[in-house]
């Protein structure tokens, strides 16, 4: 590359060298001091101006070459031959541009992968309840037994409720993108949000006579920068998960620990828990425990895991001291000043 540049610009360099030699010759042959100073000053000025213009031209040509390379790399990405930009340049502005473009490409790749997975999984999950509702509708349509008809209609209503929940979960999961998270973060009161979600499920807690153990009234937290809708989904799904696995007259425990700038949220229940072999499996969208008794859509833990990841945190599963499952969310959030 350096040899190519020299071959391209040697006429300019040779011209400057020739002018310098001529000016120095005239200077030595001249007997007038004033003429000598004038010639030397003019010559040096010309040389400096020529070097400056040459340097600018070289940088301009280098910038054009790098932009051409950048265009080629973009073309390769569009054709599926590459996944990122790898341009090395000395121009700070161009480096910043490449960094931002790389970040944009990463977000777009993530979004496309999520959309593809979402479309495949959603279409599969929605077929099952629709087929079930159709079957029950046929039973209700053909039977002359009032009790059998009522049972079929009741099953249709239950299937509709489950499908509605599934669709809501699908919509929530489809909106969990990093771009949305970055754009819509705001200062929020986590404790108030937690209390609101607990109150939302108070009827279920009362109906099943579940004892709720919590330290929400004891812990003190500053407002936290977060995505409100995403965090609402995290809390809602983890509370529902604990309640779904908790037997009647059982216990659930919801705790928050503030360790400097790390927050730990734990959700526990006194149910039967999940086999160790299924702990990683249930974090995958639409995957349920192998016992087949899970009441949810198979998206709740996946949604919570995704939200934690988008907030620079992580979610883990373990055995609770209450006997059931313990879900722990560790968040590296920066409290607002």
MOMO-V201615 format. One record per backbone hydrogen bond with DSSP energy under -1.0 kcal/mol. CO is the residue of the C=O (numbers start at 0). NH is the residue of the N-H. E is the energy in kcal/mol with one decimal. If there is no record, write none. Layout:
CO_NH_E + CO_NH_E
//
This chain:
0_4_-2.0 + 1_5_-2.0 + 2_6_-2.2 + 3_7_-1.6 + 4_8_-1.6 + 8_12_-1.8 + 9_13_-2.6 + 10_14_-2.1 + 11_15_-2.2 + 12_16_-2.1 + 13_17_-2.3 + 14_18_-2.4 + 15_19_-2.2 + 16_20_-2.1 + 17_21_-2.4 + 18_22_-2.5 + 19_23_-2.3 + 20_24_-2.0 + 21_25_-2.4 + 22_26_-2.0 + 23_27_-2.0 + 24_28_-1.8 + 25_29_-1.6 + 31_35_-2.2 + 32_36_-2.7 + 33_37_-2.6 + 34_38_-2.7 + 35_39_-2.8 + 36_40_-2.9 + 37_41_-2.9 + 38_42_-3.1 + 39_43_-3.0 + 40_44_-2.4 + 41_45_-2.5 + 42_46_-2.8 + 43_47_-3.0 + 44_48_-2.7 + 45_49_-2.7 + 46_50_-3.0 + 47_51_-2.6 + 48_52_-2.7 + 49_53_-2.7 + 50_54_-2.7 + 51_55_-2.5 + 52_56_-2.4 + 53_57_-2.7 + 54_58_-2.3 + 55_59_-2.6 + 56_60_-2.8 + 57_61_-2.5 + 58_62_-2.7 + 59_63_-2.3 + 60_64_-2.3 + 61_65_-2.4 + 62_66_-2.5 + 63_67_-2.2 + 64_68_-2.1 + 65_69_-2.4 + 66_70_-2.4 + 67_71_-2.2 + 68_72_-2.3 + 69_73_-2.3 + 70_74_-2.2 + 71_75_-2.1 + 72_76_-2.1 + 73_77_-2.5 + 74_78_-1.5 + 75_80_-2.8 + 76_79_-1.4 + 90_94_-2.3 + 91_95_-2.6 + 92_96_-2.0 + 93_97_-2.5 + 94_98_-2.3 + 95_99_-2.3 + 96_100_-2.5 + 97_101_-2.5 + 98_102_-2.0 + 99_103_-2.3 + 100_104_-2.6 + 101_105_-2.2 + 102_106_-2.1 + 103_107_-2.5 + 104_108_-2.6 + 105_109_-2.4 + 106_110_-2.5 + 107_111_-2.6 + 108_112_-2.4 + 109_113_-2.3 + 110_114_-2.6 + 111_115_-2.5 + 112_116_-2.5 + 113_117_-2.7 + 114_118_-2.6 + 115_119_-2.0 + 116_120_-2.7 + 117_121_-3.0 + 118_122_-1.9 + 119_123_-1.4 + 120_124_-2.7 + 121_125_-2.2 + 125_129_-1.5 + 126_130_-2.5 + 127_131_-2.1 + 128_132_-2.6 + 129_133_-2.1 + 130_134_-2.1 + 131_135_-2.3 + 132_136_-2.3 + 133_137_-2.0 + 134_138_-1.9 + 135_139_-2.5 + 136_140_-1.9 + 137_141_-1.9 + 138_142_-2.1 + 144_148_-2.3 + 145_149_-2.7 + 146_150_-2.3 + 147_151_-2.3 + 148_152_-2.6 + 149_153_-2.4 + 150_154_-2.2 + 151_155_-1.9 + 152_156_-2.1 + 153_157_-2.2 + 154_158_-2.3 + 155_159_-2.4 + 156_160_-2.3 + 157_161_-2.4 + 158_162_-2.5 + 159_163_-2.7 + 160_164_-2.2 + 161_165_-2.5 + 162_166_-2.8 + 163_167_-2.3 + 164_168_-2.5 + 165_169_-2.6 + 166_170_-2.4 + 167_171_-2.2 + 168_172_-2.7 + 169_173_-2.3 + 170_174_-1.1 + 172_175_-1.1 + 174_176_-2.0 + 176_180_-2.0 + 177_181_-2.6 + 178_182_-2.3 + 179_183_-1.8 + 185_225_-2.9 + 187_223_-3.0 + 188_192_-1.9 + 189_193_-2.4 + 190_194_-2.6 + 191_195_-2.1 + 192_196_-1.9 + 193_197_-2.1 + 194_198_-2.3 + 195_199_-1.5 + 198_201_-1.5 + 200_204_-2.1 + 201_205_-2.4 + 202_206_-2.7 + 203_207_-2.2 + 204_209_-2.4 + 207_248_-3.2 + 210_251_-2.5 + 212_253_-2.7 + 214_217_-1.7 + 214_218_-1.8 + 222_335_-2.1 + 223_187_-3.0 + 225_185_-2.9 + 226_230_-2.6 + 227_231_-2.5 + 228_232_-2.0 + 229_233_-2.1 + 230_234_-2.6 + 231_235_-2.7 + 232_236_-2.4 + 233_237_-2.1 + 234_238_-2.4 + 235_239_-2.4 + 236_240_-2.3 + 237_241_-1.9 + 238_242_-2.4 + 239_243_-2.9 + 240_244_-1.4 + 246_249_-1.7 + 249_210_-2.8 + 250_269_-1.5 + 251_212_-2.8 + 252_267_-2.4 + 254_265_-2.4 + 256_263_-2.6 + 258_261_-2.8 + 261_258_-3.0 + 262_330_-3.0 + 263_256_-2.5 + 264_328_-3.2 + 265_254_-1.9 + 266_326_-2.8 + 267_252_-1.9 + 268_323_-1.6 + 274_277_-1.9 + 275_278_-1.1 + 277_281_-2.3 + 280_283_-1.8 + 283_286_-2.1 + 288_291_-1.6 + 297_285_-2.1 + 298_302_-2.8 + 299_303_-2.2 + 300_304_-2.6 + 301_305_-2.2 + 302_306_-2.5 + 303_307_-2.4 + 304_308_-2.0 + 305_309_-2.3 + 306_310_-1.1 + 307_312_-2.6 + 308_311_-1.6 + 313_329_-2.5 + 315_327_-2.8 + 317_325_-2.8 + 319_322_-1.5 + 323_319_-2.8 + 324_268_-1.2 + 325_317_-2.0 + 326_266_-2.3 + 327_315_-2.5 + 328_264_-3.0 + 329_313_-2.0 + 330_262_-2.5 + 330_332_-1.2
//
